[in-house]
Amino acid sequence: MTADRLTRLLGPRLADIEARGLYRRRRVVEAAGPGERLVVDGRSCVGFCSNDYLGLAQDPRVGEAFAKAARATGAGSGASHLVTGHHREHHRLEEALAAFTGRERALAFSTGYMANLGLARALVGPGDAVFEDRLNHASLLDAGRLAGAEFVRFGHASAAALEAALADHPRGLRLVLTDGVFSMDGDLAPLPDIVGACERHDALLAVDDAHGLGVIGPTGRGIVEHFGLGAAEVPALVGTLGKAFGSFGAFVAGGEALVEYLIQRARTYIYTTALPPAVAAATRRALEIAQDEPWRRERVLAHAARFRRLAAAAGIEVLPSGTPIQPVLLGEPRRAVAASAALLDRGYLVTAIRPPTVPPGTSRLRITFSAAHQDSDVDRLVAALSDVLATLPVEPAQVPAHHG
């Protein structure tokens, strides 16, 4: 296929995406400072859409740990973990993550996408089945589809639906994959009930707690701690490092046998270059700070609670969420895009989330908070949001059934 023919093929497809209000455009961040202060496409604004929940991405101590390690180890690892890429810094980080999550071992991956793909494809195949919450993150859904096993989706946050699905598929290894905190809605998986269903049907449970680790639970150890569970009930735990811990990468934590098996069979671990050692060093420093400074977790959750109170007083409807993720449903894509643009005009960067990331009719503003924000930032955001929503055409959003 020639370049001209490819252009003729893709041009109409791009035009269709644009016509439906689903076109995605990148913004260029020219500067990022403390307090979620950004310069985006030449405009100064306050960001309310990152996943830097603990405000560690711009922490100078984390940056210095990165710089120090980079001076000592260079810019990259140079190879995969199983060749020459597994540096002492990776090993130290894995040990720290295992201790933090209460597991025997942890294994570092380059991204959360690769961690989920590697885990699922290593564990199941033909004759097995993967069961997934309908609102799981794309990386989990793709992992399930690509694993080579039967792929079954169950109703969002419904342990009863999972139990029925497990009963209908009694053979082979059954792998249940779920988010801990759902990234677009901010709600929690009903983990104790899911654990019960898995135990009754001898299914293996893996939880991706990308948005819970560092934030949820009495000491920030995520949804497993939040519900008073442990490694026995949740034998495979996936976490990412680019959210609450402010760096980059991901990991799978579990028992000795699980981690050793992934080293042997997880293709996304075996066949990719290891993270730069400097990233591992920076992440370990961020993990230390997160544990030493619990006020960060307390502060970001307080910001979310403050936003909910002020939004309710202003008549702004927000989906039920006790996490830093606070979605405002707006319905059709163009409405969400218009609200996002109007907020940026007022100095606030809030991303419009549209299908296929969320179901049709549920386009939204996904507002997220950071410990780096100030109370005054939250107050001014609510005032700006109230003003923006008052100017939008009335068009009710389709509230997902699981929200009542």
C-alpha positions as CSV (number, residue, x, y, z in Angstrom):
1,M,0.0,0.0,0.0
2,T,1.5,3.4,-1.0
3,A,1.5,6.4,1.2
4,D,-1.1,8.1,-1.0
5,R,-3.4,5.2,-0.8
6,L,-3.0,5.0,3.0
7,T,-3.9,8.7,3.2
8,R,-7.0,8.1,1.2
9,L,-7.9,5.2,3.5
10,L,-7.3,7.0,6.8
11,G,-8.6,10.5,5.8
12,P,-12.3,9.6,6.0
13,R,-11.8,7.7,9.2
14,L,-10.2,10.7,10.8
15,A,-12.9,13.0,9.5
16,D,-15.6,10.7,11.0
17,I,-13.8,10.8,14.4
18,E,-13.8,14.6,14.2
19,A,-17.4,14.8,13.2
20,R,-18.5,12.7,16.2
21,G,-16.6,15.0,18.7
22,L,-14.2,12.2,19.5
23,Y,-11.0,13.6,18.0
24,R,-8.1,13.6,20.5
25,R,-5.5,16.3,20.4
26,R,-2.2,16.4,22.4
27,R,-1.4,19.4,24.4
28,V,2.3,20.5,24.8
29,V,3.3,21.0,28.4
30,E,6.1,23.6,28.3
31,A,6.6,23.8,32.1
32,A,5.4,22.0,35.1
33,G,5.9,23.4,38.6
34,P,4.8,22.8,42.2
35,G,1.2,23.0,43.0
36,E,0.1,21.6,39.7
37,R,1.0,24.9,38.0
38,L,1.5,24.2,34.3
39,V,2.2,26.1,31.1
40,V,0.2,24.2,28.4
41,D,0.2,25.3,24.8
42,G,1.6,28.6,26.0
43,R,-1.1,29.2,28.6
44,S,-0.6,29.2,32.3
45,C,-3.1,27.1,34.2
46,V,-3.7,24.9,37.3
47,G,-4.0,21.2,36.4
48,F,-6.8,19.1,37.7
49,C,-6.4,16.0,35.5
50,S,-3.1,14.3,36.4
51,N,-2.7,11.2,38.5
52,D,0.0,12.7,40.6
53,Y,-2.1,12.1,43.7
54,L,0.6,12.6,46.3
55,G,2.3,15.5,44.6
56,L,5.6,13.6,44.2
57,A,6.2,14.0,40.5
58,Q,7.7,17.5,41.0
59,D,9.2,16.8,44.5
60,P,12.8,17.9,44.4
61,R,13.9,15.0,46.6
62,V,12.6,12.6,44.0
63,G,14.2,14.5,41.2
64,E,17.5,14.6,43.0
65,A,17.4,10.8,43.5
66,F,16.8,10.5,39.8
67,A,19.6,12.8,38.9
68,K,22.1,11.2,41.3
69,A,21.3,7.7,39.9
70,A,21.5,8.9,36.3
71,R,24.9,10.4,36.9
72,A,26.1,7.0,38.3
73,T,24.2,4.6,35.9
74,G,23.5,6.6,32.8
75,A,20.3,7.3,30.9
76,G,19.1,3.8,30.2
77,S,19.5,0.2,31.3
78,G,20.8,-1.0,27.9
79,A,19.1,-4.3,27.7
80,S,16.2,-6.5,29.0
81,H,16.2,-7.7,32.6
82,L,17.3,-11.2,31.6
83,V,20.3,-10.0,29.6
84,T,22.3,-7.2,31.3
85,G,19.4,-4.8,32.2
86,H,18.6,-5.9,35.7
87,H,20.4,-3.3,37.8
88,R,20.9,-3.2,41.5
89,E,18.5,-0.3,41.6
90,H,15.7,-2.4,40.1
91,H,16.4,-5.1,42.7
92,R,16.2,-2.6,45.5
93,L,13.0,-1.2,44.2
94,E,11.4,-4.7,43.9
95,E,12.3,-5.5,47.5
96,A,10.8,-2.2,48.7
97,L,7.6,-2.8,46.7
98,A,7.3,-6.3,48.1
99,A,7.6,-5.0,51.6
100,F,5.2,-2.1,51.0
101,T,2.5,-4.5,49.6
102,G,3.1,-7.3,52.1
103,R,4.1,-9.8,49.4
104,E,7.1,-12.2,49.1
105,R,8.2,-10.7,45.8
106,A,7.6,-8.0,43.3
107,L,8.6,-7.8,39.7
108,A,9.2,-4.5,37.9
109,F,7.6,-3.9,34.4
110,S,8.1,-1.0,32.1
111,T,4.4,0.0,32.1
112,G,1.1,-1.0,33.7
113,Y,-0.2,-2.1,30.3
114,M,2.8,-4.5,30.0
115,A,2.3,-5.8,33.5
116,N,-1.3,-6.7,32.9
117,L,-0.6,-8.2,29.5
118,G,2.3,-10.2,30.8
119,L,0.4,-11.5,33.8
120,A,-2.7,-12.6,31.9
121,R,-0.9,-14.2,29.0
122,A,1.5,-16.1,31.3
123,L,-1.2,-17.6,33.4
124,V,-4.0,-18.6,31.0
125,G,-4.5,-19.9,27.5
126,P,-6.8,-22.2,25.5
127,G,-9.2,-24.1,27.7
128,D,-9.1,-21.4,30.4
129,A,-11.3,-18.4,31.0
130,V,-10.7,-14.7,32.0
131,F,-13.5,-12.8,33.8
132,E,-13.4,-9.0,33.8
133,D,-15.5,-6.1,35.2
134,R,-17.1,-4.2,32.3
135,L,-15.5,-1.0,33.4
136,N,-11.9,-2.3,33.8
137,H,-9.1,-0.2,32.4
138,A,-8.2,-0.8,28.7
139,S,-5.0,-2.6,29.7
140,L,-6.9,-5.2,31.6
141,L,-9.5,-5.7,28.9
142,D,-6.8,-6.1,26.2
143,A,-4.9,-8.5,28.5
144,G,-8.0,-10.6,28.8
145,R,-8.7,-10.6,25.0
146,L,-5.1,-11.4,24.1
147,A,-4.6,-14.1,26.6
148,G,-5.9,-16.9,24.4
149,A,-8.5,-17.9,26.9
150,E,-12.3,-17.5,26.8
151,F,-13.1,-13.9,27.6
152,V,-16.1,-13.1,29.8
153,R,-17.2,-9.7,31.1
154,F,-19.5,-9.2,34.1
155,G,-21.6,-6.3,35.3
156,H,-19.7,-3.5,36.9
157,A,-18.9,-4.0,40.6
158,S,-21.3,-6.9,40.8
159,A,-19.9,-9.9,42.7
160,A,-23.3,-11.7,42.0
161,A,-22.7,-11.3,38.2
162,L,-19.2,-12.6,38.6
163,E,-20.4,-15.6,40.6
164,A,-23.0,-16.5,38.0
165,A,-20.4,-16.2,35.2
166,L,-18.0,-18.4,37.1
167,A,-20.7,-21.0,37.6
168,D,-21.4,-21.0,33.9
169,H,-17.7,-21.7,33.1
170,P,-16.6,-24.5,35.5
171,R,-13.6,-25.8,33.5
172,G,-10.0,-24.8,33.3
173,L,-8.1,-22.1,35.2
174,R,-10.4,-19.2,35.8
175,L,-8.6,-15.8,36.1
176,V,-10.6,-12.9,37.5
177,L,-9.2,-9.4,36.7
178,T,-10.5,-6.2,38.2
179,D,-9.4,-2.7,38.9
180,G,-9.2,-1.8,42.6
181,V,-10.2,1.9,42.0
182,F,-11.9,2.4,38.7
183,S,-10.0,5.1,36.9
184,M,-12.9,6.9,35.1
185,D,-15.5,6.6,37.9
186,G,-13.4,6.7,41.0
187,D,-15.4,4.0,42.8
188,L,-14.0,0.9,44.5
189,A,-14.4,-2.8,43.5
190,P,-16.4,-4.7,46.1
191,L,-13.3,-6.7,46.9
192,P,-14.5,-8.8,49.8
193,D,-17.5,-10.1,47.8
194,I,-15.3,-10.7,44.7
195,V,-12.8,-12.6,46.9
196,G,-15.7,-14.7,48.2
197,A,-16.9,-15.6,44.7
198,C,-13.4,-16.6,43.7
199,E,-12.9,-18.8,46.7
200,R,-16.2,-20.6,46.2
201,H,-15.3,-21.3,42.6
202,D,-11.5,-21.9,43.0
203,A,-10.8,-18.9,40.7
204,L,-7.5,-16.9,40.7
205,L,-7.9,-13.2,41.5
206,A,-5.6,-10.5,40.3
207,V,-6.3,-6.8,41.2
208,D,-4.9,-3.8,39.4
209,D,-4.7,-1.2,42.1
210,A,-3.0,1.5,40.0
211,H,-5.2,4.3,41.4
212,G,-5.4,3.0,45.0
213,L,-1.9,2.3,46.0
214,G,-0.4,5.2,47.9
215,V,-3.9,6.8,48.5
216,I,-6.5,4.2,49.7
217,G,-6.3,2.4,53.0
218,P,-5.2,3.4,56.5
219,T,-1.5,3.6,55.5
220,G,-1.9,4.0,51.7
221,R,-1.4,0.4,50.8
222,G,-4.4,0.3,48.6
223,I,-7.7,-1.4,48.3
224,V,-6.5,-4.7,49.8
225,E,-5.6,-2.9,53.0
226,H,-8.7,-0.8,52.8
227,F,-10.9,-3.9,53.1
228,G,-8.6,-5.7,55.6
229,L,-7.5,-8.4,53.2
230,G,-4.1,-9.8,52.4
231,A,-2.0,-11.8,50.0
232,A,-3.9,-15.0,50.8
233,E,-7.1,-13.5,49.4
234,V,-5.5,-11.5,46.6
235,P,-2.6,-13.5,45.4
236,A,-1.7,-11.3,42.4
237,L,-1.5,-7.5,42.8
238,V,-0.6,-5.1,40.0
239,G,0.5,-1.5,40.7
240,T,1.8,1.4,38.7
241,L,4.5,3.8,39.6
242,G,3.5,6.8,37.5
243,K,0.5,7.8,39.6
244,A,0.7,8.3,43.4
245,F,4.5,7.6,43.3
246,G,5.1,10.2,40.7
247,S,7.6,8.4,38.4
248,F,7.2,5.7,35.7
249,G,6.7,2.0,35.4
250,A,4.7,-0.8,37.1
251,F,5.0,-4.0,39.0
252,V,3.3,-7.3,39.8
253,A,3.6,-8.4,43.5
254,G,2.8,-11.9,44.8
255,G,4.3,-15.1,46.1
256,E,7.7,-16.5,45.2
257,A,6.2,-19.0,42.7
258,L,4.2,-16.3,40.8
259,V,7.1,-13.9,40.4
260,E,9.5,-16.7,39.3
261,Y,6.9,-18.0,36.8
262,L,6.4,-14.5,35.3
263,I,10.2,-14.2,34.9
264,Q,10.1,-17.3,32.9
265,R,6.9,-16.8,30.9
266,A,5.7,-13.1,30.9
267,R,6.7,-12.0,27.3
268,T,6.2,-8.3,28.1
269,Y,8.9,-8.7,30.8
270,I,11.3,-11.0,28.9
271,Y,11.3,-9.2,25.6
272,T,11.6,-5.5,26.5
273,T,14.3,-3.2,27.7
274,A,14.3,-2.7,31.5
275,L,13.4,0.7,33.0
276,P,16.3,3.1,33.4
277,P,17.9,2.4,36.8
278,A,17.5,6.1,37.6
279,V,13.7,5.7,37.4
280,A,13.9,2.8,39.8
281,A,16.0,4.9,42.2
282,A,13.6,7.9,42.0
283,T,10.6,5.6,42.6
284,R,12.2,4.1,45.7
285,R,12.7,7.6,47.1
286,A,9.1,8.5,46.3
287,L,7.9,5.3,48.1
288,E,9.9,6.3,51.1
289,I,8.5,9.8,51.2
290,A,4.9,8.5,50.7
291,Q,5.3,6.3,53.8
292,D,7.2,9.0,55.9
293,E,4.6,11.8,55.0
294,P,1.1,10.4,55.5
295,W,-0.2,14.0,55.4
296,R,0.0,13.8,51.6
297,R,-2.6,11.0,51.5
298,E,-4.7,12.8,54.0
299,R,-4.5,16.1,52.2
300,V,-5.5,14.8,48.7
301,L,-8.5,12.9,50.2
302,A,-9.5,16.1,52.1
303,H,-9.3,18.0,48.8
304,A,-11.7,15.5,47.2
305,A,-14.1,15.8,50.1
306,R,-13.9,19.6,50.0
307,F,-14.7,19.5,46.3
308,R,-17.7,17.3,46.9
309,R,-19.1,19.5,49.6
310,L,-18.7,22.7,47.5
311,A,-20.0,21.0,44.4
312,A,-23.1,19.9,46.2
313,A,-23.7,23.4,47.5
314,A,-23.3,24.7,44.0
315,G,-25.7,22.1,42.5
316,I,-23.0,20.3,40.6
317,E,-23.7,16.6,40.4
318,V,-20.6,14.4,40.8
319,L,-20.5,10.6,40.6
320,P,-20.1,8.8,44.0
321,S,-16.4,8.5,44.8
322,G,-14.3,8.8,47.9
323,T,-11.1,8.9,46.0
324,P,-9.2,11.7,44.3
325,I,-11.0,10.9,41.1
326,Q,-14.2,13.1,40.9
327,P,-16.1,12.7,37.6
328,V,-18.8,15.2,36.4
329,L,-21.0,13.6,33.8
330,L,-22.0,15.8,30.9
331,G,-23.5,13.4,28.4
332,E,-22.4,13.9,24.8
333,P,-18.8,14.3,23.7
334,R,-19.1,17.9,22.4
335,R,-20.6,19.1,25.7
336,A,-17.6,17.7,27.6
337,V,-15.2,19.2,25.1
338,A,-16.9,22.6,25.4
339,A,-16.8,22.5,29.2
340,S,-13.1,21.5,29.1
341,A,-12.2,24.4,26.7
342,A,-14.2,26.9,28.8
343,L,-12.4,25.8,32.0
344,L,-9.0,26.2,30.3
345,D,-10.0,29.8,29.3
346,R,-10.5,30.4,33.0
347,G,-7.1,28.9,33.9
348,Y,-8.0,25.3,34.7
349,L,-6.9,22.2,32.8
350,V,-9.5,19.4,33.1
351,T,-9.6,16.7,30.4
352,A,-12.8,15.8,28.7
353,I,-13.2,12.0,28.7
354,R,-15.2,10.5,25.8
355,P,-16.0,7.2,24.2
356,P,-14.5,4.7,23.8
357,T,-12.8,5.4,27.1
358,V,-16.3,5.6,28.7
359,P,-19.7,4.3,27.5
360,P,-21.7,6.3,25.0
361,G,-23.8,9.0,26.6
362,T,-21.5,9.3,29.7
363,S,-18.8,11.7,28.4
364,R,-17.5,13.6,31.4
365,L,-14.9,15.9,33.0
366,R,-12.6,13.7,35.0
367,I,-11.4,16.0,37.8
368,T,-8.5,14.7,39.9
369,F,-6.8,16.1,43.0
370,S,-3.3,16.2,44.3
371,A,-1.7,16.8,47.6
372,A,0.1,19.6,45.7
373,H,-3.2,21.6,45.4
374,Q,-4.2,24.3,47.9
375,D,-7.7,24.6,49.4
376,S,-8.0,27.9,47.5
377,D,-7.4,26.0,44.2
378,V,-10.3,23.7,45.0
379,D,-12.6,26.6,45.9
380,R,-11.8,28.5,42.7
381,L,-12.2,25.4,40.5
382,V,-15.7,24.9,41.9
383,A,-16.6,28.5,41.2
384,A,-15.3,28.3,37.6
385,L,-17.0,24.9,37.0
386,S,-20.3,26.3,38.3
387,D,-20.0,29.2,35.9
388,V,-19.1,27.0,33.0
389,L,-21.9,24.5,33.5
390,A,-24.4,27.3,33.7
391,T,-23.5,28.4,30.2
392,L,-23.7,24.9,28.6
393,P,-26.8,23.8,26.7
394,V,-29.0,21.6,28.9
395,E,-28.5,18.0,28.0
396,P,-28.8,15.4,30.7
397,A,-26.1,12.7,30.9
398,Q,-26.9,9.1,30.9
399,V,-26.1,8.0,34.4
400,P,-24.7,4.5,34.4
401,A,-27.0,1.9,35.9
402,H,-24.5,1.0,38.6
403,H,-24.7,4.5,40.0
404,G,-28.5,4.3,40.5
